[in-house]
Amino acid sequence: MTVQNSSLNQKRREPLTDTQLLMTITICIFFVMYILAMLLLGGGFLRAQQIFDLLNDNAPLIIVACGLTVVMIGGGIDISVGGVTSLVVMSCVLYLNNSGNMFVSMLLALGIGLAFGLVHGLLVSYLEIQPFIVTLAGMFFARGMTTILSVNPQKLAHEGVNALRAVKIEIPWLGYVAKNGNLIPARMELGVIVALLCVIVIFLLLKFGRTGRNFYALGGNQQSALMLGINVKRTRFTSYVISGLLSGIAGYVFMMHTGAGNATNAAGAEMNAIASSIIGGTLLTGGVGNIIGTFFGTLTLTTIKKIVVTSGLNDPWWQSITTGAMLMFFIVLQSVVLSRRGKVKTSRNVKE
Amino acid sequence: MPNETVLTMRGISKQFPGVKALNNVDFTLRKGEIHALMGENGAGKSTLIKVLTGVYGKDAGVIWIDGSEGEAHIHSPQDAQNIGIATVYQEITLCPNLTVAENMYIGRGNGLLVKQKDYEKKAGELLANLNIPARPKQQLASCSLAVQQMVAIARAVDMNCKVLILDEPTSSLDDKEVQMLFTLMRDLKSRGVGIIFVTHFLEQVYEVSDRITVLRNGELVGEYVVEDLPQVQLVAKMMGKDLDELNSMSEFSQKAAVSDEVTYKAEHLSSEASKPFDFQIHKGEVNGFTGLLGSGRSESVRAIFGADRVTGGKVKVNGKDVHITKPYEAMKNGIGYLPEDRKRDGIIADLSVRENIILALQVMKGFFKPLSRADMEKFADEYIKALSIKTASKDTPVGSLSGGNQQKVILARWLLTHPDYLILDEPTRGIDVGTKLEIQKLVLKLAEENVSVTFISSEIEEMLRTCSRLIVMRDRNIVGELTGDQLTQKQVMKTIAGGEAS
């Protein structure tokens, strides 16, 4: 027992916390998977562009997954993120096509996201309604609004934004030489930069921010958090606002990537984001999670889908099936790992 | 200096719907003293603490704290923290997923960022200073409960608290851990912290406290210096009656005669939590498992009931070979089990007293043969009366009853199934002295009615009074069996300690 081992050896390395352990597992699995794909499938996987394609296509997913991770660490859930993203895309496209201003459109995106976040946060923390129900309502509302705005797909026809869309960051030394001898540099969209910025900001917030640490406390034990002097309601409120805001940003990035608004945009994004967070080591019960894990969780999830397609299984259901299997695998792995740890650490006789 | 007061509460009253929880209560805490707050369940201890920590608002009365101007206004736990009142609750109110250092510093300060490194350094120094065996970077969940509690105290100390409230801090600690806690308490006392100590363990009160304040039925009985108040008198004051009741226990001390018939017999029984052991109990016998917390006494009886996964062994009930792997099978064989953790394994807080009482019987009958409403009412009334359960009505949610009455409800649940063999794991933990006596008497009465009872308690005295045979466990092994003349506190201690002089 700990009581006896009172030698306070400061130099001893602490065992990984649950959060770190789960994240490490995910990162390892991602690399193993990717290397296997390179060895067995070759082709696109041998090129750096493959990674950039993954990032280009999934920047919005990474952003919403960040928001969702924050909410989940705080012990909540936000399933409106896909709906909000889609509403933002449609609103921005329509606004820009009606000779809107690019800067204002960005504010519009943030504003919509923020509005959803505020309302969700208010209802969940101050009126203490179940987050699942609140955000489910938010999701239906956002999806409905998107359809009201336009049933038909809308193509973005704003010159300024389209010009910005065309801007790609080229990284020649990661490129490859095509058959005709031309060097094709690796290309990355601006949205990826935004996504990476979001990851970094949220990472810093969760690691060093007072609010960020409070999220962990809240998710770990709400009652304790209250007794420790944390403003539980405000903390929970903040987590939903962050998630809403990030959905807004994700919507704008989505629009930049696809250049069109469609009522079915970001369909299922909330579920993919939840899956990414879980694969990245966030526990639905709260208190455990890490944004770097979520980032790799998203990559793992999307890489799997890519591998499935590359292997020639083109039918869409194969992706769903593998995603499901993947998620199940991770959840089982996590619970086995955590329960084994639990057994080693706290012997059965220490009762609460 | 020693008589400098740090906290004064005058005329505190608090009304709950239907109950006057506190009526004009005074309380005074001096600098550098350990002040025990005593009273039976429902006496108002918890309410007084909650008023002081801002969980409840008070209806009347004033609170002064040394160092702050005028009357102290406490509206939330944060307010209490800010003016120097820190509380360590029975249930650990820290976050298990954070590190020790974070738990000591989270929720304090206002900056935008947290300085993890600073925290770890300061935490390390303080933990070393207070001799608390925890490392700052350790995840809290990996510390033992005792250490977690000490971390909570360290947090309070670091906040320069003037008043430290310890609410039942020792109820889940073993003796060694209790001693560690007491050392820490004395250390804090010498630093001038006023400590309010709430506990049910009388011996512990006399071991560390300087003063005792006794409450009864929401009213102040008095404040006493420990030396002036012998233990018996304290009990009398808490219960508000003379010692008749207490003395009348002696007439129960002749234990029930044991028949030769074996009710339950296990050979090499083991579960995933306990090592293989042999055990048998006769008809009408009261026996006890004793040992320190963690010695395996609860695990053994859980194995008997099939509450943990049984991994091997032969079991005979009333001479017949049976196979018990889950609680339902144990119940079918006439075994009842009152679990150690009342809140988690025992009551279903949101169901009514009536529903909680008939639960086990209903399970045994099967859910497709529901008891009639009339029967349920009848059973509930019968046992509420028989065990004198204090409840507003039989439809009151059991969670709103006091601990002792909740325990009686669970007892009623098992008595209703008319078991041949009843296992009571810590039935008297955390309940008041009066109810404790009632439960002890009930055990002896059951034995007279030929029920075999296994009685487990942390208080050896209590077990000596009720049990005719004690099984002593150490490190998950049975190390001794005491009967007859051997049933003395000294002998039990000796056996637990492994033959070393106690």
Interface residues (C-beta under 8 A of the other chain):
Chain A: M1 T2 V3 Q4 N5 S6 L8 Q10 R12 E14 P15 T17 D18 T19 F208 G209 R210 R213 N214 Y216 A217 G219 G220 N221 Q223 S224 A225 L226 M227 L228 G229 I230 N231 G287 V288 K345 T346 S347 R348 N349 V350 K351 E352
Chain B: P77 Q78 Q81 T87 Y89 E91 I92 T93 L94 C95 P96 N97 L98 T99 E102 N103 I106 G107 R108 G109 N110 G111 L112 L113 V114 Q116 G124 L127 A128 N131 P133 A134 R135 K137 Q138 Q139 A141 S142 C143 S144 L145 A146 V147 R155 S172 K176 E177 M180 A273 L293 G294 S295 G296 S298 E299 E340 D341 R344
